[in-house]
Amino acid sequence: MSEEKSKSASDDSLSRLSRAVEWSAGMFSLILARCNYAELRGLIIEQLHERCPVQIREITLSSSGRSLHQLITERVKDGMPDAVMVLGLESSADPDTILRGANQIRGKFGKDFPFPVILWISDSILSKFSRSAPDFYSWAGTSLQFRPSDEEFPDALEKIMEKPMFLVDLATQKLRQGTGTLADLSNPQEFDCFLKDLEALPSSLLAPHGSSRLQFLRGIQLQKSGQSRQAVPYYEECFQNVNPEQEAVLLYLIGKCCDDPKRARNCFQECVRIAGECQELAAKSLCCLCGVLKEQEDWDELGRTGKEALELNRSCNQEAECLQCQLFLTETALHREDWEAAEAGVRQILDVLSSREADGDWLDPKQSDRVLELVGETVRTKKKQPELEAKFGAMLLNLLHRIYFQQKHYLEAFQAKQERYSLEQEFGLRAFVGAGRLKARRREYTRKISVAEEIEASGRKNNIEELRKKLAEDNCKLIVFHGVSGVGKSSTLEAGLLPALRQEPAGKYDAIPVLIRSYTNWTGEVSRRVGDAFAETSEAFETLPSPLDSVESVLAELRKVDDQRFLVVLIFDQFEEFFFEHDELGKRREFYNFLKDALNIPAVKIILSLREDYIHYLLECDQYVLEPEDRLRIDFDILGKNFRMSLGNFTRDGAKSVIQSLTRRSNFPLDERLIDRIVDDLGEDTDGVRPIELQIVGSQIEAKGIHTDEAFKPKKELIQAFLEEAVRDCGTENEDVARLILWLLTDDRLTRPLKTRAEIEYELKALVWDTGIEVGDGQLTLVLEILTLAGMIFEVPGQTEKYQLVHDYLTGLIREQTKPLLEELNEYRTKKKIQRQVAEQAFKIAAFAFSVVAAIACNSVRNAGKASRAKDSGKFGAGKKS
């Protein structure tokens, strides 16, 4: 906006604003400055700084901010300014909450801030202000409005219409900056204000084609708000009085909006034809045309158009569209069964993503999902070595982790990271998986699944064989598999027992293992898992099982298996969660009845796996599984030695064997002395070596590239690094909250107190009170979920949502690492308290000085009144005497 146009802002309003600030120096006053356009507001602020003799400190409210008073307090802690100007309220995620909060504590503003506060607002905020904060609003009086002149709007409209790509990006919500003329139309609020101001203009001020221009903007407004179909009629009214480029834009936007593929295809083709010198628009239109051709399954035309679109988009440096074109070409190759071209396409896509990961915000998450699907499709159709899938998948998951993290999607980022670790471990590309769960191993050049090397090398194979032997016994129908937290029960079952049962029969029968871990809807989960397991082995059945949609249908199919020499092994892992999910006996009895019916089927055996500190819950289960008359003829004691099997820590020799095997397989060789030192360090304070500790410490050694004894760092330091990594995974802005949550799950005795979510939230808010750190409900949920997935804490499911630190050895480390943060928070609170006391004292002094001056003034007025009356009295007496 030019200097000449600054005259559009009311000089009178600017003068009044400057005077209001100057006259209010030294005391609190609320001044509302109203403007709908950021560019004009910036110009007014520049002029105010030049004109007003008072130094004004600018403060911007963040979109996540929730307290106006707290924001100002934080920004003036280094010293009281002469005046404060607050911007950004219109961009806040929840302005009503901010205004209501300010209204509730309005008295504190006058007490804490002895200076004028200019609050910039828009028209929409003004209406919220009077509704949400009527008392606070009354302190301000009339707001000072700043608005462009009527003559500026038509000129701005014409300049917008001269930029075809700006219109395209505006309508498709890809615009990242304004026009440079009056209104920032990438901002929805400014767009709406601009359109309303145009509509309110006298018709004489609009250009000859102003009406059609307005229809154009109305169509864009509808398309931006998701009402694409309603936008089409507005665009159709604009074809008169437009140049070829503007016509091409209209065709492109109609093609994007309409539901009819045939019409969309015609629009995009015509757009390409008449786009002229606007090659960017032609390139985008070709890319959209490819999408329509794919929808119509015109693969031949898609192949030709995709190549043309890719070349043109490359020449225009439109990388997001290049990626989309490459996706279309790769899908075309898959459809044609051109496996070499499909693999080459996937490699090119990954190369593009890797080269641009720093700018990952341009990547559509749907494109990421489609790339992942193409990776799997390419490998499966080529029937090549599965390591190819692992390498592609690991590359993409690593990329997705970085992209999600940059976009502040921290949970998705962490899940991608964990999935990558598990995938690399599964295919032997990673030695240690950290806190993740082990996967069964896939052998090179085949898709055959075998027992994970960690299981074989550690001596766990003996546990697997013992489980297989028990399953083969006719009189053993149920096994209780138990152990302490972190000992590796889930990994032993998934990466050990399942592949072992698939490889070799359990006694006389081929086994069909079914793994179940979710109990919220246990009937649906059992039905789905059993159905999937049957589908995988359906060629072995005489007839395919019918769809399973209830417990009764599952039991019916299980009875059919009895005649086909198969053994179905139902494995209920993490079974302690069942009791927390279903706290009513009636709901649990439904499961007990299913268990009783399943155990009466000869072809079914059951494994219940749970933490041993919850094993007593099975006593209730024992009561309902057998009827009293059955107990007389069946020896059934669910907690008896014949039914239980315990899993303990690794022996030192077993742990050493695991490290040697894993590092050798993944080409991460370790010095023999280093391996001995790792085992000694891990087994120093425990009976054997905890599998989870081995994986955590091993993952840090692998991440830091430690290969020799000289470079080794103690377990404590490596676990600290693991702890720091888990905190960083929560996101930069959430790190302090993550540290404090971990600290709250410890105590002075270095134990691990069990706390509910409500207790954590209450204590956390007490810790950060008056420090500037805000804790939202979503933030707390995010951090708790990531710390749980990272293996730092675990949740005891149920109504109270209880959390606990995973291991005692973390308590000392956490308290040690959190100490500096706690000291910093206390120092901040103390400093802030002193500042408040100083401000209160200054306010009292100012109030006293004001009262003295007022008293003197009143006294002077009284004395002047007395003198005047005396003088008048003298005059009256003199007149009377004469």
C-alpha positions, 0 to 999 in steps of 0.5 A: 500500500503506497504512502498516498493511500495511507490517507485512506486511514482516518487522520482523525482516528490516528490523531485520537489514538495518539492522544489517547496513548499520550494522555493515559501514560502512567495509568491503565486504560483500554483502547480498542483499535479496529481494522480488518486488513493486516496491511493497513494495520501495519501502516497505521502502526508505523505512523503511530510510532512516528507520531506518538511521543510515548514508546509503545511495546508491540505484543503478538498473541499466538494462535494457541494463546488463552490468556490476555493478562498472562501474555502481557505479564510475560512480555513486561517482566523485564520492565514496565513499558510506557504503553503496550499494543496487542495484536493477533486476537483475530487469529486466536483459536478461541477468542471467546475464551480469551475475552471471557477470561479477561472479563472475569479478572478485569480488575487485575489489569488496572492493578498490574498494568500502570500503562495504556493497552491498545488492543487491535481487533477486527469487526468480527472480534468487536461483536464477540467482545461486547457479547463475551466481555461486556464489562471489560468492553465498557472500559474502552469506550468507542473503538477507533476504526481504520478502513481503506477509502472506497476508491481503493477497493475497485483498484485492488479488485482489478489487480487481483483479476490480472493474476490468473495463478493467484486466483487458482491458488486462492480457490484451491487453498494453496495461497501462502501470501497475500496479493500485495494490494490492500487485502490478504485474501489467503486469510479467510477473515480478510477475504470475507471482509474484502468481499463484503466491502466490495458488495457495499460499494455504490455501483458507480464506483465499480468498474464496468465489469465489476458485477462479474468480478464479484461473482468470480470472488463469490464462487471462489469463496464457496469453493474455499469453504468446501461448497464446490458444487454451489460455486459452479453457477457463479463461475459460469456467469463470468465468461463474458468480458474475460481475457483468454487467461481468465477464461482458462482459470474459470475452466480449470476451477469448474473442472475442479468443482464439477462432479461429472468426470466427462465435463471435468475432462472437457474443461481441463482439456479446453483449459490446456488449449487456451492457457496460452503463455500461462504454462503453470496453469496448463501444467496443473490442468494436465495433472488434474486431467490425469486424475480424471483419466484414472477415474475413467480407467482410460489407462492408455490415455493416462500413460500419454497424458501423464508423461506430458504432464510430468514434463510440463510440470518439471519445466514449471518447477511444480514439484508437488504436481511432479510427484502426483504425475509420477504416481499416476505413471507408476499406477499405469505401469502396475495396471499394465503389469510392467513391473520394471517400470513400476519399480523404477517409478517407486524409486523415483518417487522416493528420491523426490521425497528424500530430496525435499523432506526439509520442505515436507509441508507441501506433501499431501498425507494422502500422497504419502499413503498412496506411495506406501501402497505402491511400494507394497504393490510393486514388490508383491507383483514382482515377487522379488525378495521381501528385503526390497519391500523393507528397504523401500518401506523403511525409507518412506517411514523415515521420511514420513516421520520427519515430515509429520514431525515438521508439521507438528503431527507428533503422534503420527511421527512417532508411530512412523518411527516405531513402525520403521524400527519394527520393519527393519528388525523384522528383515534384519536391517536393524539389530535392536528395536528399542522399546518396540515389540519384536516381529517374526523374522522373514527369510531372505529371498522368500516370504517364509516367516521364521522364529526371530533370532532374538528368541533362538539366541537367548534360550527362549527357544526352550520356552517355545518348545515347552509351550509346543509340548504342552499344546500337544498334550491331550489333557492340557487344554489351557496354558497360563503364560506369565511374567513381569512387565518388560520380560518379553511375553508378547515378543515371545508369542508373536516372534517365537510361538506363532512362526513355530506353530506355522512351521511344524505341527503341534503333535498330530495336528497342524496348528492355526494360531490366533493372536488377540490383544484388544478386549474393548469389543472382544467378541468382534475382535475374536470373530475377526481374528479367527476369520482372518486365520481361517482365510489364510489357511482356507485351501486346507479346508473342504469348504470355506468358513462362512463369515463370522459375525458373532461368538456363536458363529465362531464356535460353530466354525471351531466345531467344524475344524474338529473334523479336519485334523487341525488345532486352533490355538487361541492366544489372548495376550496382555489378558490383564487388560480384559479385566480393566476393560470389563469391570462388571461381572455380567460382561466378564461372564459372557467371556467365561461362557465362551471360554467354557464352550471353546474348551469343550471343543477338542480342536481348540486350545487356549493360552492366557498371557498376562503380567504375573502381578495380575495373575490373581484375577484368574481366580474368578475365571476359574470359578465360571469356566467349569460347572460343579459336576465337571470338576469331579471328573476333570482336573482343572486348576487354572493357577496350578503348576500343570497349567502355568508357565513362567517367563523370566529374564535372559541369563547373562549367557543368553543375553550375550548370545542375543547381542552377538546374533543380532549385531552379526545379522544386521552388519553392526559388528561389536567388539567382544570386550564391548559385548561382555561389558554391556552384559555386565552393566545390564545384569549388575542390579538384576537377576539376569538381563531384562529384555527391554533394557537390552533392547533400549541400551542396544538401540542407543549403542546402534544409534550412536555407532558405538563399536568398541569397549573404549567408546562404551557409555554406562547403562545410566547414560544410555538410558538417559539418552533414551529418555531424552529421545522420548521427550524430544519425540513429544515435540519441541513445545511439549518437552517441558510438559513431558519432563514434568509428567515423568517427574510427577510419576516419581517421588522422593523415595525413588519409587513409581507411584501409580497416578490417575490422569486427573491427578497428573493433570491437577499436579501438573497445572500446580507445577506450572502455575504462574510460569507462562507454561500452559497445559491443554487437554489435547497436549496432555493426551498427546504426551501421555500417549507418546510416552506410553508408546515409547515404553517410558510409562504404561497405562493400567486401562480402566475408568480411572486411567492410571499411569505408572513409570515402567521401571524403578531405575528410571526414577533417579535419572528423571529426577536428576534431569528435571531438577534444572527445569524445576529450579528455573520455574521456581526462579521465574515465579519468584522474579514475577512475584517481586515484579508484582510487588514493585508494580503494586508499590508503584501503583500505591505511590502513584495513587497517593501522589494523585490523592495529594495533588487532588487534595491540593487542587481541591484546597486551591479551588476552595480558597479561590472560592472563598476569595471570590466570595469575599471579594463579591461581599466587599463589593456588595458592602461598598455599594450599600454604603454608598 
